[in-house]
Amino acid sequence: MFMQVLEAGANKYLLLELDPEVVGSIAKQAGFDFKIDDRQRVMSVDLTAADRQAPLLLFDAADPGNLGWFSRCQFYVDGKSGTVLQTPLTLANQRDKSGRPLPHAVRLQIAKELPSGFRMPGRQPVTEQVIYAVTFNLLNALLNTGVGVCGGPTVRPLAGRTEAIGPRN
């Protein structure tokens, strides 16, 4: 697979050619059941850790009670937009019929169109192989080391102390 460059007027975009089979293999290798919806501009992956007893390690990064998670964290999610910071990935909760976040399931979207100047951490250029590696590392973090949610009401933490009032606290 080779990445393409699209020019639209003065703008240039990188077009990633992600392979759904490779993304599925990454999800399976990390320990998730998955369903992929591959579209022109984005690949959506519904991920479920069905055999997991504890919730996925998606926690509120602002809560001092979660400091242990925060210190090990490699990934942070903007809680308002769902963007996984410094990546072309977006994370969202999957919800049950009453609207509560499912503790063992998330939706991951991978953007396939990026501005030509987009860089990963360390100013690393974007390639399909880099996206596959970051995706695998994010999925492992959800299961093992933790992913911090920073602010916003859209993405809800699933582990650690959360802001919810009620029987869970």
Contacts in CASP RR format, 6 or more apart in sequence:
PFRMAT RR
TARGET T0000
AUTHOR 0000-0000-0000
METHOD contacts of the structure
MODEL  1
MFMQVLEAGANKYLLLELDPEVVGSIAKQAGFDFKIDDRQRVMSVDLTAA
DRQAPLLLFDAADPGNLGWFSRCQFYVDGKSGTVLQTPLTLANQRDKSGR
PLPHAVRLQIAKELPSGFRMPGRQPVTEQVIYAVTFNLLNALLNTGVGVC
GGPTVRPLAGRTEAIGPRN
1 17 0 8 1.000
1 18 0 8 1.000
1 19 0 8 1.000
1 128 0 8 1.000
2 17 0 8 1.000
3 14 0 8 1.000
3 15 0 8 1.000
3 16 0 8 1.000
3 17 0 8 1.000
3 126 0 8 1.000
3 127 0 8 1.000
3 128 0 8 1.000
4 14 0 8 1.000
4 15 0 8 1.000
4 17 0 8 1.000
5 12 0 8 1.000
5 13 0 8 1.000
5 14 0 8 1.000
5 15 0 8 1.000
5 116 0 8 1.000
6 12 0 8 1.000
6 13 0 8 1.000
6 14 0 8 1.000
6 15 0 8 1.000
6 113 0 8 1.000
7 13 0 8 1.000
11 115 0 8 1.000
11 116 0 8 1.000
12 115 0 8 1.000
12 116 0 8 1.000
12 117 0 8 1.000
13 113 0 8 1.000
13 114 0 8 1.000
13 115 0 8 1.000
13 116 0 8 1.000
14 113 0 8 1.000
14 114 0 8 1.000
14 115 0 8 1.000
14 116 0 8 1.000
14 117 0 8 1.000
14 118 0 8 1.000
14 126 0 8 1.000
15 112 0 8 1.000
15 113 0 8 1.000
16 88 0 8 1.000
16 110 0 8 1.000
16 111 0 8 1.000
16 112 0 8 1.000
16 113 0 8 1.000
16 114 0 8 1.000
16 126 0 8 1.000
16 128 0 8 1.000
16 131 0 8 1.000
17 112 0 8 1.000
17 128 0 8 1.000
18 38 0 8 1.000
18 43 0 8 1.000
18 110 0 8 1.000
18 112 0 8 1.000
18 128 0 8 1.000
18 131 0 8 1.000
18 132 0 8 1.000
19 128 0 8 1.000
20 36 0 8 1.000
20 38 0 8 1.000
20 43 0 8 1.000
22 132 0 8 1.000
23 34 0 8 1.000
23 36 0 8 1.000
23 43 0 8 1.000
23 45 0 8 1.000
23 110 0 8 1.000
23 132 0 8 1.000
23 135 0 8 1.000
24 34 0 8 1.000
24 36 0 8 1.000
24 45 0 8 1.000
26 132 0 8 1.000
26 135 0 8 1.000
26 136 0 8 1.000
26 139 0 8 1.000
27 33 0 8 1.000
27 34 0 8 1.000
27 45 0 8 1.000
27 47 0 8 1.000
27 139 0 8 1.000
28 34 0 8 1.000
29 136 0 8 1.000
30 136 0 8 1.000
30 139 0 8 1.000
30 140 0 8 1.000
30 143 0 8 1.000
31 49 0 8 1.000
31 139 0 8 1.000
31 143 0 8 1.000
32 47 0 8 1.000
32 48 0 8 1.000
32 49 0 8 1.000
32 139 0 8 1.000
33 47 0 8 1.000
33 48 0 8 1.000
33 49 0 8 1.000
33 50 0 8 1.000
34 45 0 8 1.000
34 46 0 8 1.000
34 47 0 8 1.000
34 48 0 8 1.000
35 45 0 8 1.000
35 46 0 8 1.000
36 43 0 8 1.000
36 44 0 8 1.000
36 45 0 8 1.000
36 46 0 8 1.000
37 43 0 8 1.000
37 44 0 8 1.000
37 45 0 8 1.000
37 46 0 8 1.000
40 112 0 8 1.000
41 111 0 8 1.000
41 112 0 8 1.000
41 113 0 8 1.000
42 109 0 8 1.000
42 110 0 8 1.000
42 111 0 8 1.000
42 112 0 8 1.000
43 109 0 8 1.000
43 110 0 8 1.000
43 112 0 8 1.000
44 107 0 8 1.000
44 108 0 8 1.000
44 109 0 8 1.000
45 107 0 8 1.000
45 108 0 8 1.000
45 109 0 8 1.000
45 110 0 8 1.000
46 94 0 8 1.000
46 105 0 8 1.000
46 107 0 8 1.000
47 105 0 8 1.000
47 106 0 8 1.000
47 107 0 8 1.000
47 108 0 8 1.000
47 139 0 8 1.000
47 142 0 8 1.000
48 94 0 8 1.000
48 102 0 8 1.000
48 104 0 8 1.000
48 105 0 8 1.000
49 56 0 8 1.000
49 104 0 8 1.000
49 105 0 8 1.000
49 142 0 8 1.000
49 143 0 8 1.000
50 104 0 8 1.000
52 104 0 8 1.000
52 143 0 8 1.000
54 159 0 8 1.000
55 103 0 8 1.000
55 104 0 8 1.000
55 158 0 8 1.000
55 159 0 8 1.000
56 103 0 8 1.000
56 104 0 8 1.000
56 105 0 8 1.000
56 106 0 8 1.000
56 142 0 8 1.000
56 143 0 8 1.000
56 158 0 8 1.000
56 159 0 8 1.000
57 69 0 8 1.000
57 141 0 8 1.000
57 142 0 8 1.000
57 143 0 8 1.000
57 144 0 8 1.000
57 145 0 8 1.000
57 146 0 8 1.000
57 147 0 8 1.000
57 158 0 8 1.000
57 159 0 8 1.000
58 77 0 8 1.000
58 91 0 8 1.000
58 106 0 8 1.000
58 142 0 8 1.000
58 146 0 8 1.000
58 147 0 8 1.000
58 148 0 8 1.000
58 149 0 8 1.000
58 155 0 8 1.000
58 157 0 8 1.000
58 158 0 8 1.000
58 159 0 8 1.000
59 66 0 8 1.000
59 69 0 8 1.000
59 70 0 8 1.000
59 146 0 8 1.000
59 147 0 8 1.000
59 148 0 8 1.000
59 149 0 8 1.000
59 157 0 8 1.000
59 158 0 8 1.000
59 159 0 8 1.000
59 160 0 8 1.000
59 161 0 8 1.000
59 162 0 8 1.000
60 66 0 8 1.000
60 148 0 8 1.000
60 149 0 8 1.000
60 151 0 8 1.000
60 157 0 8 1.000
60 160 0 8 1.000
60 161 0 8 1.000
60 162 0 8 1.000
60 163 0 8 1.000
61 69 0 8 1.000
61 70 0 8 1.000
61 73 0 8 1.000
61 76 0 8 1.000
61 148 0 8 1.000
61 149 0 8 1.000
61 150 0 8 1.000
61 151 0 8 1.000
62 150 0 8 1.000
62 151 0 8 1.000
63 160 0 8 1.000
63 161 0 8 1.000
63 162 0 8 1.000
63 163 0 8 1.000
65 160 0 8 1.000
65 161 0 8 1.000
66 160 0 8 1.000
66 161 0 8 1.000
69 146 0 8 1.000
69 148 0 8 1.000
69 159 0 8 1.000
69 160 0 8 1.000
70 148 0 8 1.000
72 145 0 8 1.000
72 146 0 8 1.000
73 141 0 8 1.000
73 145 0 8 1.000
73 146 0 8 1.000
73 147 0 8 1.000
73 148 0 8 1.000
74 137 0 8 1.000
74 141 0 8 1.000
74 145 0 8 1.000
74 146 0 8 1.000
74 147 0 8 1.000
75 84 0 8 1.000
75 85 0 8 1.000
75 87 0 8 1.000
75 137 0 8 1.000
75 138 0 8 1.000
75 141 0 8 1.000
75 146 0 8 1.000
75 147 0 8 1.000
75 148 0 8 1.000
76 84 0 8 1.000
76 85 0 8 1.000
76 147 0 8 1.000
76 148 0 8 1.000
76 149 0 8 1.000
76 150 0 8 1.000
77 83 0 8 1.000
77 84 0 8 1.000
77 85 0 8 1.000
77 91 0 8 1.000
77 147 0 8 1.000
77 148 0 8 1.000
77 149 0 8 1.000
77 150 0 8 1.000
77 155 0 8 1.000
78 85 0 8 1.000
78 150 0 8 1.000
78 151 0 8 1.000
78 152 0 8 1.000
78 155 0 8 1.000
79 149 0 8 1.000
79 150 0 8 1.000
79 151 0 8 1.000
79 152 0 8 1.000
79 153 0 8 1.000
79 154 0 8 1.000
79 155 0 8 1.000
80 151 0 8 1.000
80 152 0 8 1.000
80 153 0 8 1.000
80 154 0 8 1.000
80 155 0 8 1.000
81 90 0 8 1.000
81 154 0 8 1.000
82 90 0 8 1.000
82 91 0 8 1.000
82 92 0 8 1.000
82 154 0 8 1.000
82 155 0 8 1.000
83 89 0 8 1.000
83 90 0 8 1.000
84 90 0 8 1.000
84 91 0 8 1.000
84 138 0 8 1.000
84 147 0 8 1.000
85 150 0 8 1.000
86 120 0 8 1.000
86 121 0 8 1.000
87 120 0 8 1.000
87 134 0 8 1.000
87 138 0 8 1.000
88 110 0 8 1.000
88 111 0 8 1.000
88 114 0 8 1.000
88 118 0 8 1.000
88 126 0 8 1.000
88 131 0 8 1.000
89 108 0 8 1.000
89 109 0 8 1.000
89 110 0 8 1.000
89 111 0 8 1.000
89 134 0 8 1.000
89 135 0 8 1.000
89 138 0 8 1.000
90 108 0 8 1.000
90 109 0 8 1.000
90 111 0 8 1.000
91 106 0 8 1.000
91 107 0 8 1.000
91 108 0 8 1.000
91 109 0 8 1.000
91 138 0 8 1.000
91 147 0 8 1.000
91 155 0 8 1.000
92 106 0 8 1.000
92 107 0 8 1.000
92 109 0 8 1.000
92 154 0 8 1.000
92 155 0 8 1.000
93 101 0 8 1.000
93 102 0 8 1.000
93 105 0 8 1.000
93 106 0 8 1.000
93 107 0 8 1.000
93 155 0 8 1.000
93 156 0 8 1.000
93 158 0 8 1.000
94 101 0 8 1.000
94 102 0 8 1.000
94 105 0 8 1.000
94 106 0 8 1.000
94 107 0 8 1.000
95 101 0 8 1.000
95 102 0 8 1.000
96 102 0 8 1.000
101 156 0 8 1.000
101 158 0 8 1.000
103 158 0 8 1.000
103 159 0 8 1.000
106 142 0 8 1.000
108 135 0 8 1.000
108 138 0 8 1.000
108 139 0 8 1.000
110 131 0 8 1.000
110 135 0 8 1.000
114 126 0 8 1.000
118 126 0 8 1.000
119 125 0 8 1.000
119 126 0 8 1.000
120 126 0 8 1.000
120 130 0 8 1.000
120 134 0 8 1.000
124 130 0 8 1.000
138 147 0 8 1.000
141 147 0 8 1.000
146 159 0 8 1.000
148 157 0 8 1.000
149 155 0 8 1.000
149 156 0 8 1.000
149 157 0 8 1.000
156 162 0 8 1.000
157 163 0 8 1.000
161 169 0 8 1.000
162 168 0 8 1.000
162 169 0 8 1.000
END
